[in-house]
Amino acid sequence: MSEPTPNDAQRELIESTEGPYLVDAGPGTGKTFAVTRRYGRIVDRPDVEPEDVLLATFTRSAATEMKERIVDHSGYGLRELADAPIRTFHSHCHELLQEHGYAAPTHLGLDERITGSTRILEDELIEAERFREFFGGFRDDHPEHADFYRVLSAPGELLDLIEELASKGIFPTTDGWYRDGESHLDGDFAAFEERFDAANRPRNDGRKQSKLREDLSGFGRDKAYRADAPSKSTLRGGRGTKRLDDDVARQVFYEERDGLKAFVHDVYVEYLRFALRRNYLSFSFLQLFAFVLLCEDERAREAATFEYVMVDEFQDTSEVQFKLALLLSGTDNVCVVGDWKQSIYSFQYADVRNISEFEDRLERFAADLNDDADRVPFDSPDPTRIELRENYRSTESVIDLSERAIVTPASSGDTVETSPDDVVGLSSNAAFDNTVVEGIRHEDEHEAVLSKVQEIVGSDEYAVEGEDGEPRPPEYGDVAVFTRTRDYGRELLDVAAEYDFPVAYDGGIELFRTDPAKLLLAWLRIVESDADRGWAVVLERAGYAFDEIDHALETGSYPTEPAEFRDELRALESLGAVARRVFDRYGYTGDVADVLLHTLQSVHDATTATRGDVIRHIERGVETGSTVDVRATAGDDAVTVQTIHTAKGLEYPIVVMANMNEGRFPPRAGGSSVIGYRDPVGLRQRKIYSEEGAHPHVYDNWRHDVIRRCLPREYGEERRLLYVAVTRAESHVVFAAGEDPNTFLEELPVAVEAIEPDVEPLDRGEPADAELPFAVTAPAGPIGHSPHSLMDESVFEEAGERTEAGPEPEADPETRGMDFGSRVHDFAEAYALGDEELPSNDHLRAHARRIVELLDGLSGEKHVEEPVTLPIDVDGRRVTVSGIADLVHVTADRVEVIDYKTDSTRRAQSEYRKQLSVYYHVLDEWFPEKAVETSLFYTSDGTRERIDPHSIEDLRAFVRAAESESD
């Protein structure tokens, strides 16, 4: 096959090697092709060697691919390029510190050193354990910060803060802050005032109050402010006022933060010292010390600079990486390549402004670095811009759709600042354009997606390009299903398994929330101390009734077989051996068990963790939902299921963008950290401990609440995620939603059809290994039921409704179905946890407002989505009925179980009574000293119906009836 010929823009990039360059390289434009040929052209000069050129990549795999391609187009072989500086920033910083960085910590006032044996800590879970160990000692050594310990909900927040500050070049010294770091912590009032004024500007030519004043209508609700906080009326102004007073901006921005800065400084610098003494560096600290070394050590800087610097995927770099690229440049021959529209890693501290504001940042960063010494050769930078516009992946129709996506609002209140003119248009090089762009929706979205894939496979209407360049019918392996979040993908996997559907999952799982982890945790608790929490799980799993479990826990007389297994585990020396025996007992095999075993063994081996520490590590993993990557395959011809982040850099003939639902994409905002950093307001805290009242108390910070309203959620990255998803497609794009499509799908030029799923079970000869072993394969135990399995489904059929239905079909088809009910439940959970943003969908918003009124009127503790299990004996058999209580409201003298229903009628109330009866008997056991009440809250009209629970004997009868009907 002949070598491809570069197009004009690619040729310009390949041949233009001197001076600064900014390359706008959209998806599928041959970026790697051009970059590797540019590199080969440079190193093939007689006066240039590979060690004179730094090529920084985003991942190690990208660096490997670059080397392999360079070998094909230069005079160098792989062996000669083995040590060439074609690597990630982290890898290069490690090399730099190994060679020159022994004394780098001294520039921050630290006495510790970086040695040849200093290890790189890549595992985030292990670092979290190390930090927890550090922070325990720090608390003991620094009692002066006690007020901050009292407000912290999780010390891990401080590790996240340290990593974020390091990514921005904000470092501590032993006696203060490095360079201008403290000014960043203080924030920029002028920049904040601009944001404040924009949010505080009256709307509709002054006739309507400002967005800020409207958002503060709930100021103080469910909050406990200190006495110095203004009242809502004082803050917002009197009736008829359209905006807040101008001086409010100064009041909320300026507050006493010396103590906060001192606390963060001490944690930061002492953790640096801790890491050095333990002889390890994290990725963040690698870059930190490399930056300090290059700034402070002129000889090291001169030895470390390159004649040419190229940075790939520049949109994924952090602020400190931008500055490192400048410090490593011995000349102004710097070339950065990227695409702002594909910047989707802000959670890893990537800063899209590095590329979207490249010229301004280049000038500003160079001036900052040269402020007190000549460090970088960019006195008056004037970079040349090259735009790669020819797309070799997608059809013109797909490209057009992607360029609409990048300017589409993500919510009803989202203002898109990007105009179509800001987007570098691409042209397609595809052999033919038969693109289908469509949308489907159904309340059972998972089945709808699988049904659609079956329709696509083998259909000439969805033909894709074959190896010969001619159209061919698609296969399963041509299709990828993308989701914004992991949980939908795993749900789809479970549904696919029911039909033996060929699906390969590629992405992260919440490892410690899987059944293997929970059961291992239970046995570790038993092995460690015969803990009741361990025995309760194990005995319930083995099928023992509640009273039997209770007796065993009270007397310590455990059943013979489990007790013998416990003794067997105690005789084992290693954690790995214990885990293997537990997994063997319950039949756990496959990727999840293997990854779990490896992860726990790594934590145990790499830290001073005892078995008890490992128990607490798993407990924290359950709380935080820590994720690890796992891939489960189903053969070569299988549909790939991925998150959009995982799919970055890949391409597929057909893309199904699933879960395009309200509250799912974009996902609802989570709670913020107690202590955090944000531009332009700097370092802030959400909670404050004070002893000013009659009793010590942790108060809400009213200034933080106002600032949050001035800096609303930005949706730019959500649009970029949508853009990345669409541009993975070569030929066809299908969007899938449930009953409540998101704003993206409503705004895009896509026709959405309501379909009826009809998934045909597949007979593939051999079972498809399409599942991750999330489900338990447990020893013989109780028969499991859910409250819904006890209900008479005919009631819903007669009513023309389904469980969790909305109004009757003829009344409001947009709010009918289980999916709508799920959206209402999701909002209720999010609101109870502090997310006050109402849905954009009008129908959903009406239901949400009634939930707001209900929750605002409840004064006690609110526990949402509470899992409950009721063990009962039925005709000598052990049976469990397990479900999720929507809301448990606990006051001083009573407990209320409230279940949300979106039904417009009360026809199903008798069946819902069964559900609430299960919850009642469980809560009655949990709270024997309090009265327990149950009720249904109908979100369609805001009515709350009290429900008298059935007796246990009634529930036994319902179980018998349900089992008889299933037989």
N, C-alpha and C positions, 0 to 999 in steps of 0.2 A: 504494500500500500504506500502511495506517495505521501511525502510529508505535507501537512497542511501549510498553506501560504498565509502569512500574517496579513490581516487587513490593515488599512492605512493607520488607524489609531494604534493598533498593536505594534506596527512597525515603528511608529514614532516613539513609543515607550521603549522598545528594544534598543533603538539606536541613540536615544537621548540619555546620556549617562552623566552629564556634568551639570551641577547645580541642583537646587531643590525642586521636587516634583510632587504634585498631588494628583493621584490617579483615581478617578471615579469609575469603579469597576462594578457594574451591576451584575445581577445573577446570570450565569451562563454566558458571559462575554469573553471567556478565554483568558481569565486573569492569570491562572497558574502557567498556562502556555506562554504568555508574554513575559511574566516575571522570570521564569527559569531561563528563557532565551536571553533576556537582558543580563542575567547573572553570568551565563556562559560567555556572552560577548565581552563582558568586563574582564573576567579572569583569563580569557584567552589572549589578552594583550601581553606582550613580553615584559612589561614593567609592573604587572599586577599579579599577585598570588592570591589563592583563596583566603589566606589569613588576613588579607587587606580588606575583605568585604564581609560585612555583617548582614545576614538575612534573618530577620526575626519573624517567627511564625507564631500562630495562636496555640497550636497543639504539637505534640511530639510526632504524631502520625503525619501531620502536614509537613514537618521538617523532613521526615523520611521520604515522603512522596517528592518533595522538592529535589532532594539529592538524586533520587532515581531518575527524575526527568532531566536534571542538569547533565548527568552522565551521558545521556543520549545526544546532547547538543553542545558538548564542550570537549576539550582535549584531556579532561580528567576522568579517572575511573573512580568507582565507589571507594576503593581502598584509600586513594589519595584525598577523597573528600570526607573520610570517616571523622576526622577531627576538625573539619572546617567549621567556622562559626555560622552554621545554618541550624538554628535552634530557637527554643522559646526564650522569652525574657527571663523566666525563672532559671532555666538551665544556664543561660549566659551569666547571670548574676552569681550563680554558684561557682562557675569557672573563675570568674573575676575575683571573688572572695578567696577561693582556694589559692590563687596566685598572689594576690596583693592585699588581702583583707585581714591579716592577722590582728592588726591593731585598730581596725575600723571602729570597734566600740568605744575606743578612747576619745574619739571626736565628740561623743555624747557624754563624756565624763565617766564612762563605765570602765572598771578595771579589768573586766573579763576579756577573754580573747577568742577569736575564731581560729580553730585549729584544723589540721588535715583530717581529724577524726570527727569533726562536727557533722552530725547527720541532718538530712533534710526530712522534715516531717510532712508527708503528703496526705496522710489519712486524717480527715477532718474529725472523725469520731475519736481518734486517739488524742488529737490536740485538745478536743473539748474536755476529755478526761484529765489531761495534763493541766489545763487551765483551772479546772475545778479543784484539783489538788493544790495548785498554787494559791488560789483565792482563799481556800480554807486557812492556809498559813498567814496570808496577808491580813485577813480579818483579825487574827490573834495579835499580829504585830502592830496593827494600826487602829487602836480603839478610837482615835480622834475622828474617824470617819463613820462612827456608829449611826449617825442620822441617815446616811446613804444606804447602809446595809439594811435598814428597816424598810426602805421603799422598794428595794430591788426584788422583783418577782423571780428572776432567774439570773444567776451570775453569768451565764453564757451570753447574755446581752452585751456585757462588757467586752468579751472577746470579739463579738461582731463589730462593736464600736472601734476597737483598736485596729482591726483589719481595715475598716473603712477609712479611718484617719491615715493609716499607713499608705493606702492607695492614693490618697490626695497629697502625700508628701508632708504630712503633719506629724512630726516626731518630737519626743521629749528629750531633754538632757537631764542630767542629775540635778541641776539647779534651775530648770526652767523649760523653755521650748526652743527647738532648733530653728534658726533663722526667723522667719516671720510667722511661725506656726500659731502663736497665740492670737494673732489678728484674725486668722480664719475661725478660731474658736469663738471669738467675740462676735463675728458676723459683720455684715455690711448693711448699716441702717439705710443708706441711700437706696440700695437695691431693694431692700424690704419695703421701703416707703412707696416705691413704684408699684409693687405688687399690692400693697394695702390700698393705694389710691385707685388702682384699676378695679379691685373688688368692691370698693366703697362708692363707685360712681353710680349715681341714680340712672335708671333705665327709662326707655321710652320718652326721651327728651325731658327727663326730670320728673315725669308724672308717676313713675313707679320707683319704689324704694330700691336701694342697691342690693346686689346679690349678697354682700357681706351682712348687711342688716337683716335681711330675710333669713340667712343661715343661722344667725344668732338668736332667732326667736326661741330656740330651745336652750339658751344659755342658762347654765345652772341646773338643768334637769338631771336628776339622779347623780348630782355632783355634791361634793363637800369641799367648799372653798374656805380658805382662811378669812379672818375678819377684814383683811385689807382689800378683799375683792369687791368691785363695784356691783351694785344691784343690776338686774337686767335692764330696768328702765333707765338707769343712769348711763349704762354703757351704750344702749341703742338710741337714747333720746326719747322724748315724749311722743304721744300720738300725733301722727301726721308728719313726723320726721322722716326724711328720705335717706339719710346717710348718717354715719357716725362722725363725731367731731374729729378734726384733723389731729388733735393732740393724743388721740387714742393710740395711734401708731407708735409714738414715742413711749407711751405708758407701757404698752405690751412688749416692746422690743428691749427696753432697758430694765434689767432687774439684776439684783445682786447674784453674781455667778462665780465669785472668787473661790468659794468653798467647793463648788461643783468642779471647777477647773483643777483645783488642787487635788481633789479625789481622783479624777480621771488621770491626771498627770502621774500620781503616785502608783496607781494600778498599772499604768502603761509602762513606766520605767522599771518598776519592780518585776513585771512579767518579762521584760527584755532580759533583765539580770537573771531571773529564774531559768529562762530558756538557755542562755549561754552557759550557766553553771551545770545544767543538765545535758549540755553538749548537743543541742539541736536548734535548728532554725526552721520556722514555717516559711511558706512561699512569700508571705507579706514581709517577714523580717529579712529574707534574702534581698529583696528589692530595697528595703529601708537602708540596710548597711551598705549595699552597693552604691546607692545614691549619695549617702554621706561620704563614703570613701572618694567617689569621683569629684565631689564638691571640695573636699578639704585637702586631698593629697594630690598635689600637682604632678608629681613624678608618676604616681599610679595612673593618673588620668592620661598623661602623655603616652604611657605604655599601653593603655587600654583602648585608645581611639583607633578608628578605622578610616580609610580613605573613602570608602563607600558604605552607606547604611541604607538598607531597604527594610521596610516593615510591611508585612502582609496582614490582612484583616485589621486594618488600623482602626476601624470602627469599634473593635472589641478591646482597645487598649484603655488603661486607666491614666489618670493625670500623671502619676509618678513614672509610668512607662513612657509617656511622651517626653518627659524631661530626661529620662535615662537615654532615650534615643538621641537627644541633642548632645548630652554629655559624652556619648560614645562616638560622636562625629568629629573627626579631625579636620574635616573640610565641610563645605556646604553641600556636598553631594549626598543629599538625603532624599529618598523616594518613599512615599507612603502610599499604600494601595488599599482601597476599601470602598465601602458603600454605606452611607449613613442610614439608608432604608433597611439595612440588615443588622442594625445594632440592637441586640436583644439580650444582652448579658449584664444589665445594670446590677442584678443581684450578685454578680461577681465583680462589681465596682467598675465595669466598663463605663466610659463617659462618651456619649455620642457627640458631645461638643468638640471632642478632639478632631473629628473630621468635618462636622458641619460648620465649625468656626475655626478651621485649620489656620487660615492666614492670621487671624487676630491672635490666636493662642500661640502660634509660632513666634510672633513678634513679642508678645507679652512674656512668655516663658523664657525666651532668650534674654530679654532685658532683665528679668528677675535673676537669672543665673549669672549674668554679667554685672550685677549691681555692685559687687565689691571686689571682683577679680575678672580677668578675661578667661572665661571657661569654655564658651561655645562660639563658633565662627558664624554668627548670624546677626551682624550689626543692623542691616537693613534688608531683611529677607523679602524676596519677591518671587514666590514659587510659580512655576509653570503648571498649568492645569491641563490634564489629558483626560478625555472622556471616552471610555470604551462603550460603544452604543450597539454593536452588532451581537445579537443573542443567538447562541448555537444550541439552545436547549428547547425552548418553548415556541409554540405557535404564536402568531400575532394576536389571536383572540385571547390567549392566556396572558400575554404581556399587557394587552389593553385592560383586562380585568385587574391585574396586579396594580396597575397605575391608578385605577379607580380606588382600589383598596387602601392605598397609602394616604388618601385624602378623605376617607370615609369616617364620619363621627362614630365613636365607640359607645356613646350613651346619649340620652336626650339632652343632657346639660353640657356635652363636650363641644368645645370650640376648636375647630381645626385651623391652626395657624399656617399650615403648609398649603400652598396653592399648587395647582397642576403645573404652573410654570416653573416651580422650584424642582420639579422632577426631571431628571435627564431621561428623555424618551429613548426607548430601545426599539430596534427593528429585528424582526425574526428572520432566521436563516433556515427555517423548517422546510422540509421537502413538500409538505402539503398541510393544509389547515382544514381539518374536519371537526374542529373542537366542539364538544358539547359542554356547556356550562349550565347547570341546573341546580335546583334545590328540592329537597324532599322533607316532609315533616310527618310525624306520627307520635302519639304519646308513648308508644313502645319503640323508642328510637333505636335501641340496639338491634332489635329484630329488623327494623326498617333498613338499617345500614347493611346488614347481612343480606337481606332480600335484594337490595339494590346491587350489591356486588355480584350476586348470582345472576341478576339480569344483565350486568355488564359483561361478565366473562363469556367469551364465545360469540359476542354480538358484533356484527360488522358495523353497526351504528357507532360503536366506541372503538373502532379500529385504531391500532397504534402502529408506529413505524417498526418494521422488522429489520433484521440485520442487513438485508439486501436493499433497504431504503423504501420498500414497498409496504402498503398497509397490510396488516394481519389482524385476526381477531385476538382480543386480549385474553390473558391467562390470569390466574389468581396472583401470581408473583408480580404482575404489572401494577397491582393496586396497593396503595398505601392509605391507611386511615390515620389522620392526625387529630390530636386533641390538645386543648390548651393546658389541661391538668392531667395528672397521672391516673386519678381514680376512675375516670370514665373509661380509659383504655383497659384497665383491669376488669371493670364490669363487662365490657364488650368481650373480653377473653372468656369470662365465665359463661356468657350466653353462647358464644361460639362453640364451646365445649359440648353444650347440650345437643348440638347438631353435627358434631364431628367436623366442624368447619375449619379449614386449614388457615390458621392464624399464627403469626410469629410476633411475640411481644418484645419490644426493644426499648428499655427505659428504666427509670428508677422505681423502686418499691419502698414503702414504709416498713422496713425490715422488722422492726421490733413490735409491729402491730400484727404480724402474721401469726397464725396459730402455732407453728413450731416454736416461735420465740416465746409466746405466752405460756406454753406448756413447759418449756425448758426453764423459764423463770420460776414457775411453780415448784418444779423439782429442786432447783437450786435453793429456794427458800426452805424447803423441807430438809435437804441435806445440811444446810447451814445451821438451822435452829428449830426444826420441826414447826415452822411458822404456820399459824392458822390460815394465813392468806394462801399459802401453798397447798395445804391439805384440802382446803375448801374447793379449790379449782380441780385438783386431781380426783377427789372423791365424787364431785358432781359429774366430771367427765366419765368416771367409771360407772355412773348410774345410781349412786346412792341417793336416797330421799333426803329432804331437808332435815327431818328430825334425826335421821341416822347420822348425818354429817354433824349436826349440832352436838349430838351425844359424843361422837368421837373427839370433837374439838374440846369439849368440856372435860372429858375423862382422860384424854391422851391415849385411849385404847384404839389404835388404828387397825383396820383390817389386815389380816395376815399377809396376803400377797403383796399389796402396796408397801407394807412395812419391810418385807424382805427385799423388795426392789430398792427401797431407800438404803438399807444396810449395804446392799451390793454397790450402790453408787458411792457411798461413803468410803468404801474400801479402795476406790479408784484414786489415783494420785493426781491426774491432770484434768483440767477443765475440759479439754477436748475429748477425753475418754468419757466423761460424764455426758457431754452433749451427744456423742455418738450413740451411747446406750439409750438415752431418752428418745432420740430420733428413730432408732431401730424398734423400740417398743411400740411406737405409734405409727410405724410404717412411713415415716417421712423420708423421701428421697428427692433428688433433683436439685435444681439450681438454688432455691431458697435455703434449703437446709445446708448446702455446701457453703454458700456465701455467709450465712449466719455463723456457722462453725468457724470459718476463716476470720470473720470480723471479730468475734469474741476472743479467739485465740490471739489475734494481733493486739487487742487491747490488753489482754492479760500479760502477754510477753513483753510489750513495749512500755509498760508502765509498772509502777509498784503496786498495782491493783491486786487486792486479795479477792477471794471468792465473794465476800460480802460486797466489795467494791464493784465487781462485775454485776451482781444483782442490782445494785443501784444504777449502774450504767444502763442495763436493760430497762429499768423503770423510767429513767429519764428519756430513753429512746421512745418508749410508749407515749410519754407526755408530749414530746416535741415532734414526733413523726419523722425522725431522721431517715434519710433515704440512701439507698445504694443502688448501683446499676446492676440489673439482671437481664439476661436475654434468654428467652425460651423460643426454640425453633419448631417448625412444623414441616420440615422438608423444603426443597427448593421452590416448589410452586405453592406459595402461601402468601396470604395478605399480610403485609407488615403493619403493625400498630405502634405508633410512636407519639410522643409529645412533639410539639413544633420545635422546641429547643433541641431535642435529640435528632431531628430530621435536618437541622441546619447543615448545609454543605452537600446534601444528597439530592437525588433526582429520581422521579418515578413517572412512568407514562400516564398514570391516572392517580389523582389525589382526591380522597374523600375527606373533606374538612367537617368533622363531626362535632356534636355537642355545641352547636351554634345557638346557645340558649342564654336567656337573661340570667345574670348572676354566675354564669359559668365562663363566658368569654366576652368581656373581661371578667375574671373572678371577683367576687365581692372583696372589698378591702378588709384586711385583717387589722388587729389592734397594733398600736405603735409601741416601741420600747419605752421603758421608764426613763432611760437616759439615752439620748441619741443626738446625732449631728445631721444638720440639713442646711444646704445653701438656700438663701443667703443669711439665715438667722443664727448659724453657728451651733454651739453646744447648748442643749436644752434638757430640762427634765419635766416629765409629765406629772409626777407625784412628789410631794414634799412632806417630810416629817416635821411636826411641830408640837411643842408642849404649851402653846399659848392659851389653850382652853382649860377647862376643868380636868380633862384627861388627855394624855398624849394621844396623838392621832396622825394617821397618814392622810393628808389632804390632796385634793386635785389642784393642779396649778392652773388658775384661771387664764393666765397669760398664754400658756401653751394651747388652751382651747381656742382662744381668739386667733393666735398665729396659724393654727391648723386650718381655720376657715379662710385665712388670707392666702394660703398656699394649697389650693385644692389639688386633688389627685390629678396627675397628668396621664393622659391616655396615649401619648405618642408611641411608647414602646408596644402597647397593645396593637396599634395599627401596623407597626413594623413586624410584629409577629404574624399578623394576617398576611402581610405582603410576603414574608418568607414562606409561609405555608403555600400560598398560591403559586409562587415562582419555583416550587419544587416540581410542579407538574409540567410534563412535556406536551401532553395532548388534551386531557380532559380534567375538569374540576366539578365535583359534586359537593354541595353543602347539605348537611343534615341537621335537623333540629327536632325538638319535641313540640310540646303544645305552646311554648312561649319563646319564639325566636328572638334572638338578640337584635340590638340596633344595627350591627353590621349587616345582618342578613336583610333587614328591612330597608336599608339604605342602598345596598348594592343593586346593580341592574341584573338581578337574578330572579327568574320565575320560580316560585316555590309551589310544589304540588303536594297535596295531602295524599298519601298512599296507604294502602292496606298491606302490611308485611305478609309475605308468604314464603318463609324459609323452608327449602326442601332439605331434609337431612341427607348428608352425603355418605356414600359408601365408597371409601377410598382404598378398600382392600385391607390396609393396615390402619389402626387407629392413629389419628393425627395427634401428635404430642403438642397440642395447642394451648396447654394450660400451665400456669405456674401452680405449685402445690400450696395454694392458700388454704384450701379446705382441710379439715381434720379427717384423717383416717384413724379413728380411735378404736380402742377395744370395745367390746360389746357394752352398751350402756343404755340409758333411758331413751324412750321414743320421744323425739322432739316435735313440738308443735309451735306455731306462732298464734297470737290472738286472731289473726285474719283467717287462719285455717279452721277456726271454730265457727266462723260466720257463715251464714246462708247466702251464697252469692246470688240466688234468685231474687232476693230483695232488690239488689241493684239493677238486675236485668229488667224487673217489672217497672222500676222507676225510670228506666231509660238512663240510668247513671251507673257509674262504677265507683268502687271504693276511692275515696278522696276526689270525687268528681266536683265540678263546679256547677253553675246553674244549668238548667235543662237545655238540651241542644238547641231548641228553637229560640230560647231566650238569649243565649250568648255563646256561640260555638267557640269563641276564642278562650273561654275559661273552663272548658270541659275537659275532664280527663285526669289521670293520675299524675301526668307531668306537671299540670298546673298546680295540683295539690303539693307536689314536691317543691315547686318554686315558692309557694306560700310558706311552707315549713322552713325552707332555707332562709327566707327573709326573717322569719320569727326567731330562728336561732341566731342569725347574725346580729339582729337588733338587740337581743338580750345580752349579747357579748360585746356590745358597744359600737357596732357599725350602724350609724344613723341614716345612711343614704337610702332614700326610698327608691323603689324600682321605677324605671322609665315607662314601662308598659302601663297604660291607663287602667286596664282591668285588674292587673295585679296590684297596682298602687292603691286602688280602693280597698282591697282586702288588707293590704299592708297597713293602711291608716287605722283600721279597726284594731289590728294587732297592737299597734303603737299605743292606742288608747288603753287597751287592756293591760299591757306591760307597765305603762307609766303609772297605772293605778295600784300596782302590787308593791307593797312596802318591804316584804321579807326577802330572804335569799332565793334566787332563781337558779335552778339547775336545769339545763337544757339537754335534750336528747339523752335521757338517762336510761341506760340498758338495764332491764329487769328480767329475772328468770324465776318462775314459780314452779318448784318441784311438787308434784302430787302423786299419790298412789291411786291407780285405777285398776280395779279387779286384780290386785296383787302385782301389777306391773308398775315400774317406775316411769313416770312421764314428766317431761318438763315443757312448760309453755314460756317462750322467750319473746320479748318485744322491746320496743323503744318508747318510753314515755316522753311526749313532746316537751312538757314543762312540769317540773316539780317545784312548787312554791312553799317554802318553809318559813313559818312564823314562830313566835314564842310558844303558842299553844296548839297549833294545828298544822297539818300538811295538806296541800291541795294538789291533786293531779289534774292537769288541764290538757286536753287533747284538742288540737285544731282540726276543724272540718270545713271544707269549702262547699259542701252541699248546699243547694238552695232550698231543699225540702228536709222534712224530719222522718222520711220513710225508713231510713236505715238506722234510726236511733236505737232500736231494740238490738240490732246486731253490734252496734258500737258499744252497747252496754257490756257485752261479753269482753270486749277489749279492755275497757276501763276496770272491769272486775278483776282481771288478772293483775293490773297495776295496783289496784287497791290492796289486795291481799299481800303483795310483796312489800308495799310501803307500810302496811300495818305491822309487818314483822320488823321492818327497819326502825320504825318510830313507835314503839309500844306505849310510850308515855304521852303521845299526842293524838288528837283526833284526826282521822284521815278522811278527806272529802274528795269526790271525783266529779268532774264536770266536762262537758263538751263546749267548745267555743266555736260558734258558727261564724266564719269570717265573711260570709256573704251579707249578713245583716248586723253583725256585732252582738248577737244574742248568746248568752251563756246559760246552758241548761245543766242543772244539777242532776246527777245520775246516782240511783241507789244500786250498789253492787250486788251481784249474784253471790250466793254462798259457794263454798268449796264443793259441796255436793252437786250443786247445779253445774259447776265447771266440769266435774267428772262426767256428768251426763252429756255435756256438749262434746267432750273428747270422744266418748263412745259413739255419739252420732256422727262425728266427723270421720272417725275411722271406719264406721260401718258404710258410710257413703262412698269412701275411697275404695273399699273392698268391692 
